[in-house]
Structure formats: structure tokens, C-alpha cells
Amino acid sequence: MSAQAARFAADSMLGRLARWLRILGYDTFYLREGDDESLLRLAQAEGRWLLTRDAGLAARATVPRLIRVEATRLEAQLREVLTKAGLPLEGGERLTRCPVCNGSLAAVERSAVEGRVPPHVYATHRVFHVCTACGKLYWQGSHLRRIVARLDTIAGAAEERSGSSTGAATAPGGRAAP
């Protein structure tokens, strides 16, 4: 399965994982509140991988793609899900989805964000992105560098174990405006 085609539906126990899958570029629906049956129907109807830590939900799920996440630490969860789904550990098109709502990020003219970001950010940055769904603004600040470093560490740790190259890449994104 290609990274662009991989889509996930995460249950309420996997909010951090859902956020980081989005950062990696994967379309990830997250059920913050609601019933398991709604999540099952969505995963089935949209051909998404169902991600759950709930043994009961995993046992009764009839979806063709299911991953019962056993790891407890985020880094291990990411490796587990991506490995089981047959996806590269460096992710898909990194930093192209909003980690908050799962919307797509689009480049926005710098002049359009004046007054919507702190003055020092506007003065020191030239590239901005906006979530097409929730309107949250992003730019390439120090937060982005920490995110990319963490993702590279996750992919690099897996590379060391397997002896393969991941060729991690970076893409637009950044820190959310307050």
C-alpha cells in the first residue's frame, strides 16, 4: 500500500498516535468521543486501517484492516503501526496534514497572515501554511525542527535495526500560531 493511500481510524485511546500519524502525512480520523460502532462503520466504509488498544473492540471488529496497538510509548506505537501496515517509517508526505483536525495544509501568501501571527514571527518568516479545514496557521519554527528530529530518530532507530535506508525527507509545516 502506498503512503498516500494509507488511511487510518484511531480510537479514543490513541490521540497522540493519531496526531503524529497526521504529522507524518497520513489521513487519520480520530474518534475523541463516540461509540465504537461509529468508528467501525467509518473504517469499513472508507477502507481505513482501524487502530485500537481495546482488546474487546479488536475482537469484535469485522474490518479487513485492523491493528491492535500493543505498544505504550509513542515512538514504539508509530513503528508498530507503520510496520504492520507495510508503510515506510519515515512516513508519507510529512507535514501536509493538520495535526489538530486532519485537514490538508496549503501554502498561503505571507501578506494574508499579517496580524494573525505574532509580529516577530511575521518579521522573521517568509513561508506560511494554513489548514484548509480549521484555519490554523503553521510556519517553519524551532518546533518544526524538533518534530523532524524526533521523526528522523524514530526512522533512524528502525533503520539501525533493519540495516536499511529510510531516506527521510522534510516538507512544509511548522509551529501553530497561538
N, C-alpha and C positions, 0 to 999 in steps of 0.2 A: 504494500500500500504506500502511495506517495505521501510525503509530508503534507502537501496541500489538500489531499483527500481525507486525511485523518481528522475525525471529529469526535469529541468526547462529550459525555453527560456525566457529571460528577454529583454524588450525593452530598448531603449536608455535612458529612464528616470530613470532607476533602476540600474545604475552601482555599487553603494555602496552595494545595496542589493545583487546583483549577486556575488560580491566579498565575502561577508560574508556567503552566502549560500555555496559557494565553501569551505570556511574555515570550515564550518560545515560538509563537506564531500559530498555535493550534486553536481552532474554533472549539471552545469549551463552554458548554452550558453548565451552570452551577445552580443546583436546587438548594437555595439557602433555607427556605421553608416550604413545606408542602408534603404531599404524601408520596410514598414510594411508587404507587401505581402510575401517577402522572409522569414520573421520571422514566419508568419502564416504557410507557406508551411513547414518550418523546424519543427515547433511544431507538426503539423499534421503528417508528415512523420515519425518522431522519437518518437511519443507518449509522448511529453513533456508537462508539465503544461506551459501554456502561462501566463507570468506575465507582466502586463501593468498598467500604471497610466492613459493611454489615453482612455477617455470615448468613443471616436469615434472608435478606434481600437477594444475595448471590444464589442461595439455594432455590428460591422460587422464580428467579428471573428466567425468561424464555427467549431473551435476545441472543442473536448469533455471536455478538462480540461482547464479552464480559471479562473484566479484570477485577478480581477481588484483591484489593491493595493490602498487602500484609505488612509492608514496611511502616515504621512510625516516623522516621525522620524525613524531612522534605527531600533532601538530596537522594536518599535511597528510594523514596516513592517515585521521583522522576525517572531514575534509572530503571526501576521495576516496570513502570507503565510503558515507557518508550521501548524497552527491550521486548516485553511481551507483545506489544503492538507491532513489532518489527520496524520501528522508526529510528532514525539517527539520533544519537544522544545530544548532538548539538542543536537539534530542533529543526523546525521548518523555516519559515521566513521570520526570523526573530524580530520582535518589537514592531509588529504590524497590526497587533490587536490591542485593544484597551484592556489592561489587566483588571479594571474595575467592573466593566459591563460586557465585555467580549465584542464590542463594536470594532469596526475597521478604523485604522488610523490613516489620515490623509494629510498631505503637506498643506500648509496654509501660509498665505503671504504674511511676511513679518509685520507689515503695517496693520493687518487685521487683528493682531494680538496686543497692540499698544493699549495700555490701560487695563489689560486683562491679566498681565503678568507683572511681577514686581519690577520696578524701574531698573534695578541693577541687572536683572535677567534680560530685559529688553535691550539694554545697552551693550551687553556682552555676548549675546547670542544672535545668530542670523537664521537658523533653521528651526522651525516650529511645526508641530503636528497637532491635529485635533481629532478627537474621537467623533466619528460621524453619527454615533448614536447618542452619547451623553454630553458631548461638547467639551469634555475635559481636555486641557491643553498639556502638551508634552514638549520638552526640549532636551538637548544633549548636555546634561549637567553631570556633576560628580555622582549623583545617584545612578545614572546610566552606567558609568564606568564600574561601579560596584556590582551592578546586576550582571553586566557582561563578564566581569571577572568571576563571579560565582558560577555562571553557566559554563564558562570555559573550564573551571575547576571540576565541575561535575562531569563534563565530557572528557576532560583530560584524565581523570581518575579511572574512568571506564576504558579509555584508550590504553593506559598503562597495563590494566588487567588483561586486555584482549590482544594488545600488540598491534592494533590497527590505528589508522589515522582518521580523525573525525573532520579535520578541515573547518573548524568553527569560523563562522562569519558574523559580522555585525551588521545591523540595519538601523534605520531611523527609530527614534524613540526618545525617552528621557524621563525627566522628573515631572511629576504632576504639579500644576500651579495650585497654590493654596486657595 
